[in-house]
C-alpha cells in the first residue's frame, strides 16, 4: 500500500517524492516488518463471552479511555486549529480510531464463526456494540483520511498513516490479549528496534519533503555543501514571511498616484 501509493501518486497525480522520502518509506516498511515479526501470536479467543471478559479488564479499559481522550482532544481542539497545516493531526485521529475498528473486526469475526456454528450470537449485546463501534470508527477514519488527502501529498499521507496505524494496532493487541507476558527478551528488543526504525523513517519522510534531492544531484549537493533547493508542492504553498530584521528604509516603497 505504501509503495504503490507513492509510485501511483508520482505518475498519476504529479506529486514528487525525493530520495530521502523514498528512503523513509523503505525504513518505515522495514521497521513495521520487524515489529510484526517479533510481535507474539494472538491469544486464542473463540467465544463472545471470552472476548467480553477481555474487553472488560481494567488495563484495556484504561487504555481505551486514554485513546478516546486523545481522539477527542485531536478532533475538537487540535484539528480545527492545526489540521490543515500539520499532517500528523488527521492521520493520528485515523490511527487512534483504528484501534477500535480492528478490535471490533476481531470480535465480529468470532461472532460470525459462532453464528455459523449455531450459537445465539445475535442475542448477545456485544455483537451489536461491536457493529456500532465498527461503523462509527470506519466512518471517522474515512472522513479524516479524505481530509488529509485533500490537503497533503498522497505519497506522504499513506506511509505516515501506515506507520501510525500499524503501531497503534500492535499496541492495542498486546494490551487486549496481554501478549507482552509471553514476549522474550529478543522479541522486546526487536520490537523496540523496529519502532525506532519507524521513527527514523517518518522523520526522513516528513522533515525533508520539500528538498529537491535525487540520485542525479546528490553528488552535487554533497560537494557544494549548500542547501538543496526547495520544491513547492501545489498542495503546500510556502508563504514567505517578511524579515523583520530589514530596516524600514531598506524595504521597497510603493507610491500611489491619484488623478
N, C-alpha and C positions, 0 to 999 in steps of 0.2 A: 504493500500500500504506500509506504513512504517513498520508495524508489520510483514506482510508477507515477505517483502524483507529481514528483519533482521533474521527471522526464516529460510527462504529458503537458504539464503547465509551461514548460520551457518551449515545447514545439507548438502547442495549440494556442496558448494564451500570451506567448511572447514574454513570459516572466523569466528573469535571469537568476541563476544560482551559481555563485562564484566558486572558486576552488576550495576555499575554506568552508563554504556551505556544504559542498559535496562531501568533504572530509568529515564535517559534523554529522551528516546523515549516516555515513558509514560507522562512525563511532557510536552513535545512538543505537543503531541496529546491533552492533557488537555488544554493547553494554546490556541492552534488553535481552539479547540471546543468552548472555552469561547469567543474568538473573533468573531467567526461566529454567536454564539447565540446573542450577543449584537450588531452585525452589523445591521444597518437598512435595510429595504427592498429596492430593486431597484426601481428607479423612472420609471413609465410606459412610454416606448418609443415604438411606433407602426409603424412608417414610417421611411424611409431612410432620409427624409428631417429633421425630428426631431433629428435623430442620427447625421446627418451632422452638425446641429447647435450646438449640444453638443460638437462635436469634434473641432469645430472652436472657442470655448470660450477661452479667454486669459489664464485662470487658467490652463486648461488642456494642452494647447499648451506649456506653460512654464514648466509644469510637464513632458510632453513628451520630450521636449528639454533637460531637466536635465537627464532623463533616457537614452536618446541617447548619451549624453556626457559621462555619467558614463560607458555605454556599450562600446563605442569606446576606452575610457581610459583603460578599462579592457582587451579588445581584442588586441589592438595594443601595449600597453606598459606593463601592469602587467602580462598578460597571458604568453608571451614568457619568462619572467624572473622568475616568481614565480608560474606559473600554475602547475608545476609538484611537487612542494613542499608544496603548500598551497591549501587545499581542497576547501576553500571558493571562490577562483578566478573563476574557471569554473562554479561552482554552482550559483554564483552571476550573471554571464552572462546569464545562463539559466533562472534565476528568473526574471531578468530585462526584457529580451526579452519576457518572459511570459506575461507581462503586455500588450504588443501589440497583442499577439496571442489571449488572452482572449477577448480583446476589439473587435478584428476582428471577432471572433466567434459570439459575441453578435450582431454585425451589420449584419453578414451574416445570422444569424437566422431570423432577421427582414426581410432581403431581400427574403429569401426562403418563409416566410409566405406571403409576398406581391406578389411573383411570382404565387403561387397557388391561390391567390385572384384576379389574373388578372391584377395586377399593372405592369407598364413598368419598372421593376427593372433592366433589362439588359441594358437599355439605360441610366441608372443613373451612372455617373462616380464613385460614392462612392463604388458601388458594386465591380468594378474591382480593385480599390485601396485596398479594404479590402481583396480581394483574393490574390493580390500580397503580401500584408503585412503578411497575414496568412502563405503563403507558405514560405516566407523568414524567418519569425520568428520561425516556427516549424523546418525548416531545420537547423537553427543555434542552436536551443535548442538540437536537437538530436545529432548534431556534438559534442558539448561541454559536453553533458551528457555522451556520449560514451567515450570521452577522460577522463572524471573523473572516470568512472567505470573501465577503463583500468589501472588506476594508484592507486586508493584508494579503501579502503574496502567498499564493497557493503552495508553492514549494517550501515555504516556511511554516505554514499552518499545519500541514499533515505530519511532518516529522516531530514537531514540538507536541502536538496533540497525541501522537502515538507514544511518545516517551512518557508524558504525564499520565495518560490513561493506563499504560502498562504498569507503571509504578504504583498507582493507586489501587488497581485491581489486585496485584500481588500482595500488597499490604493488607487489603481487606480480606483476602483469602487466608492469609496467615493468622489474622486475628480471629476470624469467624470460626475456623476449624482448628485453631491452636497448633498450627504446623510448626511453629518455632520450637515447640517442646522436643520434637524429633530431629531437629536440624543438628548436623555435626559441625565441628569447628571449620572444616573445609567448606561446607555449604555456606556458613555465615561469612567467611572471608570472601568467597566467590560472589555472594550477593552484594556485599559492600563494595567490592571492586567493580562489579557491574554497574552499580548505582553511580559511583564516581566517574566511570567512563561515560555514562549517560549525561552527567552534569557537564563534562568537558565537551561532549558533542553538541549539546544545546548551546553552550557558550560560544563555540565556534560558529554555529549556525546563526545565532541571533546577533552577536556583538559585531561581526564583520560583514553583515549582509549588504551594506551599501558600498563596500570597497570593490573596485574593479580589479580582481586578481584572478588570473588564469595561468595555465601552464605556459602559454606563449609569452606573457610579460612577467613571469615570476622572476627570472634571472635579472631582468632589467630593474624590477622593483628592489630586489635584494642588493644589487650593485649600487644603485643610486642612493639608497637609504632614505628616500623620500616617501611620503605617504602616498598610497595608491589613490588615483582619482575616484571620486565618489560617483556612483551610478544612481541617478534619481529614478525611482520607481514611480509609475503612473498612479499607484495606489497610496504612495507615501511621499507626498510632496514636502521637500525640506524647506522650511521657512527661514529665510536669512534674518538673523536678529541684529538689530542696529548696535554697533560697537560704541559703548558709552565712553570709551577712552579717547575717542577722537574729539578734538576741541570743536566747539560750535563754529569757529571761523574757518575751520578746515573742511566743513561739510559743504556740499553743493547747495547753492541758494536758488530759489525759484521766485521769479518775478511775474506778477500778474498785471497785465495792461488792460485798463478799462477804457472803452471808447464811448 
